[in-house]
Amino acid sequence: MKKIINNLIYDTVCGVDCLFHIFPALHTFITTYTGISGKTIAGIPEFFAVTTLDGQQIDYYDSETESLVPRQEWMKEYASKELWKEDTEIREQVQQTYKNNIAVLMQRFNQTGGVHVYQRMYGCGWADETGESYGFDQYGYDGEDYVTLDVKKGRYTAATPQAMESTAKWNNDSSQLEFLQQHYEYECVYWLRFFINSRKAPLESKGTPEVSLLQSSSSPVVQCHATGFYPSAMTITWLRNGQEHDEDVDLGETLINEDGTFQRTSTLNIDPDDWKKHRYVCVVEHKGKTIQKVLTEDEIKNNKSKLIIVWYSLEAKKKKKKIFILALLQFQFYEFYLMMITNNLFFLILIIYFISYLF
C-alpha cells in the first residue's frame, strides 16, 4: 500500500466511474478516499476515508479527527492490533497528498477557484460460491471520470485529455503495475475473506429468516420475501394444495444485505380467484428450520413502500450513465451514506446542506 501512496504524490487525481455489476452473493471490499478543496459548508471535512464490506461501513477517518475509527463491534479487535496504526498512517499520508493533487488538477483544467473534489475508489469483489474474484481501481475529478486501471491487463486508461500525463507516467512503471495486479488478485481478496470471517460469529447468532408475503394493490404477482438470514444457503418453494408448485414461479437470486445477512424472493404470478379457491403456501427452509406463510388476504402485506435494491448493471455502463459514489460524509451529529449522485458535486453539497438543515 505504501507504493500506492507514493504514486499519488503530486500527480494522481481521484474520482470514480462507479458502475459495478453486482453478482449474486458477491462480497465486496471497497475503500474510498475523498478530498474537497475550496470554501465548503461548515462541518464537512476536507478529507475523509471510508472502508465498506458488502456495503456496510467498517471504518471511518477524516481530517478533523485525524483518527481511524472502527464502525462495527467485531472490528474493535482488529483495531487493537499494530496494523490499525499502519492503516491510520496511510490515511494521514493520503490526506496530505490530496491538497497537492487538487492544486495540480486545477492547473490542468485551467481553474482558479471554486469547490473541487478529488476521489479514489479501489478494492475487490469475491464470490464465495465460485471463488471468482476481481479488482478495481478508479479515479475521478469533480464527479467526472479521470483514470481507470484495468487490473487484468495492467494498464491505466485516461478518460479526459488532462489525464493523459498521469496515465503515461503510470503505464511506464511496470513494477508498480505488477504490484497492483498482485495486490488486487491476492492481498485484497485475503483481507476481504479475513473480515468476512471476523464478522461471521455475530451473524451466525442471527435468528430465523423474516418472511413476508408482498403484493402491489393492482398486481397479480405475489412475492414471498425472506431476509435477515445467514449463511446464504436456503430454499423457497410454493405449495398448491399440499403439492410442490413451480408453474409461473420465478425464484430470485440471493442478495447481500447491508448488515452482511442475506435476502431472497420467490415470485408467484397468480390470479386472485385461483388462490382464493386453492391453498397456496410459501415454504422457507434455512438451517434445518421451516417457516410457512399461507397465502391469504390477511397475510399479504401491501407493497406500497418498495423494497429498494441497488443494482449497478452492465447495461447502465453501456449507456454511459455516470454515477458518482461518495461513500459517507460525517457531520457534527449526523452521518449520511450517499450513493448514486450524478456528475455535479456542488449540487451534492447543497443537498447535504438542506438535509442537515432539516434534521
Buried (B, 14 or more C-beta within 10 A) or exposed (E): BEEBBEBBEEBBBBBBBBBBBBBBBBBBBBBBBBBBBBEBBEBBBBBBBBBBBBBBBBBBBBBEEEEBEBBBEBBEEBBEEEEBEEBBBBBBBBBBBBBBBBBBBBEBBEBEEEBBBBBBBBBBBBBEEEEEBBBBBBBBBBBBBBBBBEBEEBEBEBBBEBBBEBBEBBBEBEEBBEBBBEBBBEBBBBBBBEBBEBBBEBBEEBEBBBBBBBBEEEEBBBBBBBBBBBBBEBEBBBBBEEEEBEEEBEBBEBBBBEBBBBBBBBBBEBEEEEBEEEEBBBBBBBEEEEBEBEBEEEEBEEBEEEEEEEEBEEEBBEEEBBBBBBBBBBBEEEEBBBBEBEEBBBEBBEBBBEEBEEE
